[in-house]
Amino acid sequence: MPASTAIPRAARAISPESPVPPIAALEDCYLSFGAEEILNGVSLEVHSRERLVILGKSGVGKSTILRLILGILPLEELTKKTKKEIDAVVDEKLELVDMAGTSEKMPDALSGGMRKRIGLARALVMEPELILYDEPSAGLDPVTSAVIDELIIALSERVSAASVIVTHEMDSAFKIATRMAMVFEGRIHAQGTPEEFRHHRDPVVAQFVSGSPCGPLTSPCEGAAPT
């Protein structure tokens, strides 16, 4: 195999139970870096207006799944707007993320939370149907993190866009998600609503949600007292 191999297929056929096609779909996707296998047959659909949170331990391929989703969406560079029109769009999107009047500020004049908001505004410029977030609250204090969570929820409702969010923050995950998917051993191990994940009986899901040092995700049991 080449050093990096990704094999996404086209969106799967629409089932009779799900007549509305997904915005994006991965079916039976594989990815490896040399001999190291990252994804081993991932299948995942993203539906209109939902907020899908992808969970899993570090290094299992969550951010890679975002890149694969990005790779199957068309890139549009078709705007012929004038500078005045572009400035108006920029101002509109900055106002959406509560950053009105900051278009002239340089990055070093912005706090971490403000930079996150600017990133959201930039993502909204093309009025997308799907927004991808990779650890949106990473490096933020708890208060700013909570504000970003609320902003993600509000934006998904105000612009009617679907969202896919990778995060390790369980409080954020349960607040934001309308659906959750957990990656384990290169596959989507479980999917469901936040409430289903809270009470999931699968030991892999239960350990991750609880944050317990003992279970199938850790071998031997991390944090156990030495004998």
N, C-alpha and C positions, 0 to 999 in steps of 0.2 A: 504493500500500500504506500501511496505518497505520504509525505510528512504530515499533511493535514488533509483529511478526506471527509467531506460532508455530502450526504446523499438524500436531500429532501425530495419528496414526490409531490405531485400536484394535489390540490385539495381533493379529499375523498368524496365519493358520490353522496348525494343527499339522501338520507334514509327517509322512509315514509313517516317515521315518528318525529323527524326534524325537518319540516318542509322549507324552513328559511336557511339559506346557505350561510356558513360562517364567514366572518370578515377575513380570517386567515386560518389555515390548517396545515399542520405537519402530520404526515403519515409515514410510520415506519422509517424514521430518520436515524442514521448512523453517523458517528463522528469519531475519528481517532487521530491522535498525534503520534506518529510512528507506531510503536507497539502498545501504546497506552490508549485503551478504549474509554471514551468519555460518554457517548450516547449509544445505546444498544437497542434501537427500535422504538424511538419516542413517537407517540401519536398524540396530538393535542389540537383542539379546536378553540378558536376565540370567537365569541358571538357578540352581536351588536349591543353596545351600551353596557356590557357587563364589566366588572372590575375583577379580573382574574389574578390572584396572588399565587406565585410559584415559590414553593418552599423546598428546603433540603439542606443538607450539610454543605459546608464550604467545599468547593472543588467538584461537585457532582454534575455540573454542566448547566446550572440555571441561567447564567448570563449568556452562555453559548446558545441556549434555546431562544433568547431574545434576538441574538444576532441572526439565527436562522429565520426567525419570523421576519425580521427586517429585510433579509435577503430575498424573500419571496413577495414583498410588496413593491409595486412600481414606484420609481423615483420620478418626481415631477419637477422639472425646471422650465416651466412653460410660461411663466409670468412675463407680461409686457407692460407692467405698471410703470407709471412715471414716478420720479422721486417723491413728488408730493403725495401720490397715492400710497407709495410704500411707507412713507412717514406716518400717514394716517392709520395704516394697518398696524404698524409697530406700536403706535400710541394706544390703539384699541386693545391689543393683546397685553400690553403692559398694565392697562387698567383692569383687565380681567384677573390678573394675578396680584392686584393691589400694589402695583409699582409705577403708577402714573407719575410722569414728570422726571423719570430717571434715564431717559434715552441717551442723554449726553454724558452720563457718568461712566468713568473707566472702571474695569473690574477690580482694581486695587482699592477703590472707594466703596466697595460693596461688602457686606458681611456674608458669612457662609449661607445663611438663610435667604438673603437677597439674591445671591448667585443662583440658588436653587430655583427661585421664582423666575429669574431671567431665563433660565433654561426651559422652564415650562412655557413661558411666553414665546420663546423661539420655536418650540415644538408646535405651538398653535398657529403659527403664521400661515401655514398652508391649509388650515382648517381640516385636519386629518380625521378619519373615521377611527383610527387606532393610535393610541399613545403608549409608548414603552418606557417603563421606569426601572432603572437598575440601582437598587439600594438608595431610594430617594432621601432617606433621613440619615444616611451615614455621615458621621462626623458632626452631627448637630446636637445641641443640648435638648433635654426632654421637652421643654416648652416649645422651642422652634420646631422640633420634630412633630409635635402634636398639631401645630399650625399647618405644616406641610401636608400631614394626613388629611386634615379638613379641606385643604385647598384641592387636593387630588379628587376627593369626593365631590366637591362643589363643581370643579371643572368638568368632570365626567357627566354631570347632570346638566350643566349650562350649555355645553357644546355638543352634547349627545354623542360623545366619543366612547368607544370601548377602551379599556386600559388593561395592560399586563404589567404586573408589578413584581419584581424580585426583591425580597427583603428577608433579613434575619430577625427583625423586630416583631415578636409575636403579638404584642399589644397593637402595633400598627397593622399587622396582617388581619387581625380579627376586626379591627375598626373599619378598614378599607374594603375588604373583600366582599363580593357577592358570591364568589366561587373560589375554591382553593384547589391546587394540584401539587402533589409532592413527588419530587424526583428522588429515586433510590435505585442504585445498581444500574444506572443508565436508562431507566424507563420511568414512565409516569406510574408511580406505585399506587396512588390513590387520588381520587377527585371527589369533591363534594362541597356542600355549603359550609360556612364557618361553624354553624351549630353541629353539623355532622362531624366535623373535625374535632370539635371540643370533646365529643363523647365517643370518638372512634375506638373500636375494640382492637384494631390491628396494632400489634406491639410496636412496629416501626413508627407509625403515626403518633401513637400515644406517647412514646418516649420523646419524640421531637417536640410535640406540643407542650409537654410537661417540663421539658428541660432536664429530665432525670439523667444522672451519670451512668445508670445501669440499664442495659437493654440491648437489642440487636444492633443499634447504631454504634455501640462502643464495646470493643472486645480487646483485652479484658475490661471489666467494669471500671471506668475511670472514676477516681475519687473514693473507691472503696478502701477501708482501713486495711493496712497490711496485716497478714496473719503471722 
